[in-house]
Amino acid sequence: MLKDNKLSPWLWIPTLYFAEGIPYFLVNNVSVMMLTRMGVSNGLMALHTSLLYLPWVIKPLWGPFVDIVRTKRWWIILTQIALSACFVGLTLSIPHPSAETIAAAETGIGVFSVMLCIFWLTAFLSATHDIAADGFYMLALDEGDQSLFVGIRSTFYRLSMIFGQGVLITLAGYLEKSTGNIPFAWQMTLLGASVLFAVITLWHTFALPRVEKNNYEKKKTAGEILRDFGETFVSFFSKKGIGLALVFMLLYRLPEALLIKIINPFFVDQKTNGGLLLQTEQVGIIYGTVGVIALTIGGILGGLFVARYGLKHSLWWMALAITLPDAVYVWLSYSQPDNILWISTAIALEQFGYGFGFTAYMLYLIWFADGERKTSHYALCTGFMAMGMMLPGMFAGYLQESVGYNNFFIIVMALCLVTLAVTFLVHRQIPDDFGRKVN
């Protein structure tokens, strides 16, 4: 039952979580392909796009203040309006290097200075929107409806992933081919995303229910928030096994943190450079659509697997699932196949394994955060989760440029041993029955 409002959750939950995903994937995924196609080197691209993770690393620092300034609904509308403006700013700030500069991959990162600043602002606004949207979800719905709609919100977030990594990149690819002008193609693509996001923002100004009151005298002061955060911070780092937990959070996804910054450049790079020479729209279909569908299926089956066997008895299988399929990139880099079906199958296999194995990681965070202040502790865990992707990604491009694609993917496979090592270390900590559904 909706709290204090007659508006159906179906009117706003799908669009809210679709809107939550659009700026995230635009900042962290679409930017990678766009800079690559605009002729930025892999080293510079990976460094600067990895730094865009920072707002999600540190968002627990300002998250509590969203509670004391106005309402969650106000924050959602404000950040969506600001994000709409940022999308327009990104559209207008795209530089137009010459075709020769792009083809030679010699575009300097300096020409993207304004655009990167807007990407940074977009990232901070998106992280703030995440905080407000998740808080609003819990305020607007009772516990029964929260459980009922958790699958719906997850589904529409995944659809935004397909939209960002699939639809937008595919559209940019078709425009690249039809116009012959890569900067213009991405400009029109971002313009389309801007219009869609602005329409969603306008819808939310009417569709989001008003479930909160501006009753400021009952809210905590900034000083109380700071004191609570200090206590939360101290209690988090005083938890038993915190050192090992942080090692696991930072290193379990180490191979993926390196891969995610190099996959798109590898797909579109020249075969003489070791790439697959795919068209941009092919990447949108293969990786952004087929891959995301496989990722989603893997995540669903991973949840069912843990529900049956528990996290402790599933952890090794999931660690193997998130690492061994990375071998497909070694095969792809050496064989450089032209057959789209074979490439799609390889990517689907790797993404399925990642979705299946990532389930264990998220459940571990839930287990470690459990106890007093578990919501705040979980927020800190997700910050370290983002850090685990940001730090390795910053150097992935330079590593690839120094050793080539073949050796880069072999190094990634070797680093899968790190994932298995940290899995071995935390395995014995987890209770036998955690995560298992009791019939």
Steps between C-alpha positions, in 0.01 A plus 500: 500500500630844408563717804275804528444529126270344243741514206588151377868403531476381140484866397843590633715202608583382144592849378685594821737204481537530124600863562737393778699283261528736202756747643698221668550306179553817299782606731665162555437310175391722213787742572750218444375423150453866411855604593637192325312577180613864521864392482614520864772249590409205722724623781347846523148370444521238777659741747248779460189282475607300807528819703132559428425215745611723789155644588367146557805424717442796731122542484458362858669823615213727393216247489381579856453866412240408239287410802518843664452728199143500367341172389612200292246598234651849485848353455382267224337778300791741560768252394301389196458859384872560552586174323283601204700823480826303522393276212439811289840631611667174394329527162626854446853439632600212271817603317541441127853373430584431139441159346877460455567567869229251602630232263851539639369480860683823577216707647629676810298472818523877544235564234258310724565716807158665507326174420685313775405770751136453404543122528632555854199712590272239344666231711450692827138574414439138401646371829281745693196393296575136593490589870171691471329244274581203722391691810179613331421140402509394864292798615231477232430127530419278793705184555265283295516723194874545540539124461246489218671769292865413567504287186334777298756761604784260421353417159466863395849578626627219276296645212678830551826304472386363164396852400839648596737227384279364223257749348712816531818336373313328217337828403837678504641226279226534240542877500878463463445284194223710343659843555868413490548749784585334832474809728166599344369143543574506874361851531166388356503189718545704817233742382255210475591388853452858622150523356396164645635584845329840496166332418547257790584793731184682395297183564642463850400854598139374474529125560715481814273483806540750783565274797726722711440815697746785540500451876849630558480523877478121520804449279855469620726800486818507296700459822303193600545356152876553521515339842296202381722463195812506716355227721399299191849539353668388822263205550552388138878492530466329839306206357662160543692399189489850345850469348421178315160633399656808341750285313212291364294806404791657314645193328219252426417685176859597410497321160167661407623844609778474243289342229211745506718790385666312214218288357342775289832624353592137426174448314543797265879518464673410175598135452857608440493638855355175636134607506189348344409792270130489589272785406367715783142380445618138514651566842170651614315186395756238609629644827232752590197283427586129472761536772268684739226241450749221581622701801144534629424130455823412680405726791154348530633145496773599745236620745308174466820300547589677824140474623529123468854434621594808706781747438778296660436193284448714188800731536759280328272425205428869461866597524573254218207635299622860524859411402530204261277645223744792470703255290269582207689827455830312470342290225344801330827695504700216346245372249343840410187334355275671248197287580257715700322193638822365651588837647150544644509151653836569663382830645173348621695224677729747674217732603287210624789386718552851629131539588500164677822567692415859591205371706744362757674834527180694571381246754836513674458877538154445649637239740793713612284811548242316710448612859457838662517786245480246216356751251787743553757221506364363173536847344867503604542152350365622166748786514787251524332299224521802270859564609587144401391584145647850486861443607595211265308660213716813523805301388334244271549704184867568560556130576330398175698752296827370644437128445236477223157338509626138498723540802254728678232231498753238614590728793130533581470121507802478730340752734198272529717319754462807721121457493538134594747586777272754670210257461704238686575748779139607567331166434539372853356817653154462348234309699376180339140612477542861385303569184324165496124518470329300771196312370 
